[in-house]
Amino acid sequence: MAFAQKQSAPNALYLDLELPSAQRQLEDPEAFFMAHRKQLVILDEVQRLPDLFSILRGVIDQRRREGESSGQFLLLGSASGALLRQTSESLAGRVAQLELTPFQAREVLAADPTTAALQSLWVRGGFPLSWLAKDDATSFGWREAFITTYLEKDIPALGPRIPATTLRRLWTMLAHNQGEILDQSKLAAALGVSGQTVGRYIDLLCDLMLVRRLPAWSGNVGKRLVRAPKVYVRDSGIVHALLGLVNLDAILSHPVAGSSWEGFVIEQLIDAAPTARASYYRTSNGAEVDLVLEFRGGQTWVIEVKRSSAPTVSKGFYSSAADIGATRRLLVAPVDAPYPLKDGVEVMNPLLASQLIASQT
């Protein structure tokens, strides 16, 4: 790949900005970009050269004046919150942001929608080299290496000066407490830092799209509601690697199995509804719904997640659905075929549920 370029399409130019040879080509970025007008310029690992954004603004405007209305640049790379904010500020009105998640079930299991395939995706997670590995041990090894590299190399390269051992301990604690209500003071005490510091660390992990804060439902139903967010490590394969769980048997024998499955399913469903408002619902007396999706058209779906192949829901689910005014009730579990329960509850597997939700957005 001479000069770090490759023709990925007849009219596209690719640069990997982790390579010094590619960075040297951009010593005069304005001249380089204008020399490649009428081409799609793909800049991979763009976070390595954040100063490019201010230059891209002028180049994009000039190329627009020459008749190129869109599709001038494709920017790829690790998305820190600071970088995304800089992109939005420097390229306001000139850029659209798209979050590229790990593989989702509806993307990779359409040809093999079996429970076994779904469980394999749950075990390995959706990072491509983890999912595509020849066996579970190789997949696990890739995820362990990814975690180490991300903590020791990638995060420091983005700017934050946080001890890798401290951040790994926090990440592992969040995996142990997958799907629990966030208690920053408890985490802070375990780490020997302040609650404010823990909050900043979790902010960073959320910015890097490694952790999700799922907010509590915020409507007014005349009941005392839990208001703190739940926290999930977003990729189930990373959860299992952080906890040293290599295969399905190890996961099923670990206390995290149920909450790991819950987080896996919730990620599938939220990704299928990018424009819906996602939250969870819990009252002070324990009535709860795992996921509430409020669609722009006014519909509100309540979703309970179970790992059992013969799932049931509690009375609290029905009362919560009534409190919220739910228009649809789903129970998502590893079942082979959908079927109804009483009071309009529909039982289905995560693949079918994500496809159904995607059809609403």
C-alpha positions, 0 to 999 in steps of 0.5 A: 500500500504505497504512501498508505493509499488504497483505492477502495472504490474507483473514485475514492482515496483512503488514508490511514492516519495512524501511519506516518506516511499518511500523515506526511501527505497531509503536511499541507492538507488544504493543497492535498484535499483540493488536489483530490477534488471530485474524489471521496477522501476517506480519512481513517483514525481521524482522531489522530489529527484533530486540527484537520477539522478547521481546514476541512470546513473551508475545503468543503465550502470551496468544493461545494461552490464547484458543484460537489454538494455531498459525499466529499469526505468519509471520516472514520475513527474512535469517537471521543466526546471532545472530538465529536463536539469539535466536529459539530462545532467546526463542521456545523451544517456540513457533517452527519454523524453515524455511530457504527456499533458492533455487529447486531443480530439483525445484521449477522443472523438473518441467514441463521436465526437460531437460538444457538447462533444468537447465544454465540453472538451474546458470548462473543459480542459484536466486534468483528474480529471477535465475532468472526474468530475461529473459536471461542478461545481465539475470540476471547483472546482478541477481546482481552488484547483489545481491552489492554490496548484500548486502556494503555494506548488508545485512551491516552492518545485521545488526551485523558491522563487516567491510570489504565489500572484504575480505569480497568478496575472501574470497567470490570466493576461495571461489568460485575454490576451490569444493569444495576442502578448507578451508585457512584459513591459505592464505586468511588469507595472501592476505587479510593477516589471521589464520587466526582472522579468516578463520574468523570471516568464513567463520562469518558467510557460513555463518550467512547461508546463502551458504556451506556447510562440508561436513564430512568423514565421521567414522566409523572404518574403520581408514584415515587420513581427511582431516578438514578440511571442504570449502567451497562457495559455495551458489548456483551463480549467485553463484559465476558472478557472483563470477567474472564468468562471464555465460553457459554458454560462459564457464563451460564455458571456465573451470577452475571449471566442474566444481567449480561443477557439483559444488556445484550438484548437492550443494546440490540433493541436500542440500536434498532430504534435510533430515534426513539427515547430509551429509558427504564421504569422502576417505582420505589416499591419495585415495579419495573420495566427493563426498557421503555421506547417512546417513538416519535409517532407517539407510541410507547412500548414497554419491554421485559427481557428474560433469559428463560426459554419459558419466560413469564412477567410479574404483576409489576410489569403489568402495573408499570405498563398501565402507569406509562400508558404503553401501547405495546408490551413485549417479552423478549427471550431466547424462544424459537417462535413468537407467541402471545401471553395474556393482556396483550403481551407478545413473547419473541426472541431478540432478533424478531423484536429488533426487526419489529422495532426497526420497522417502526422508525 
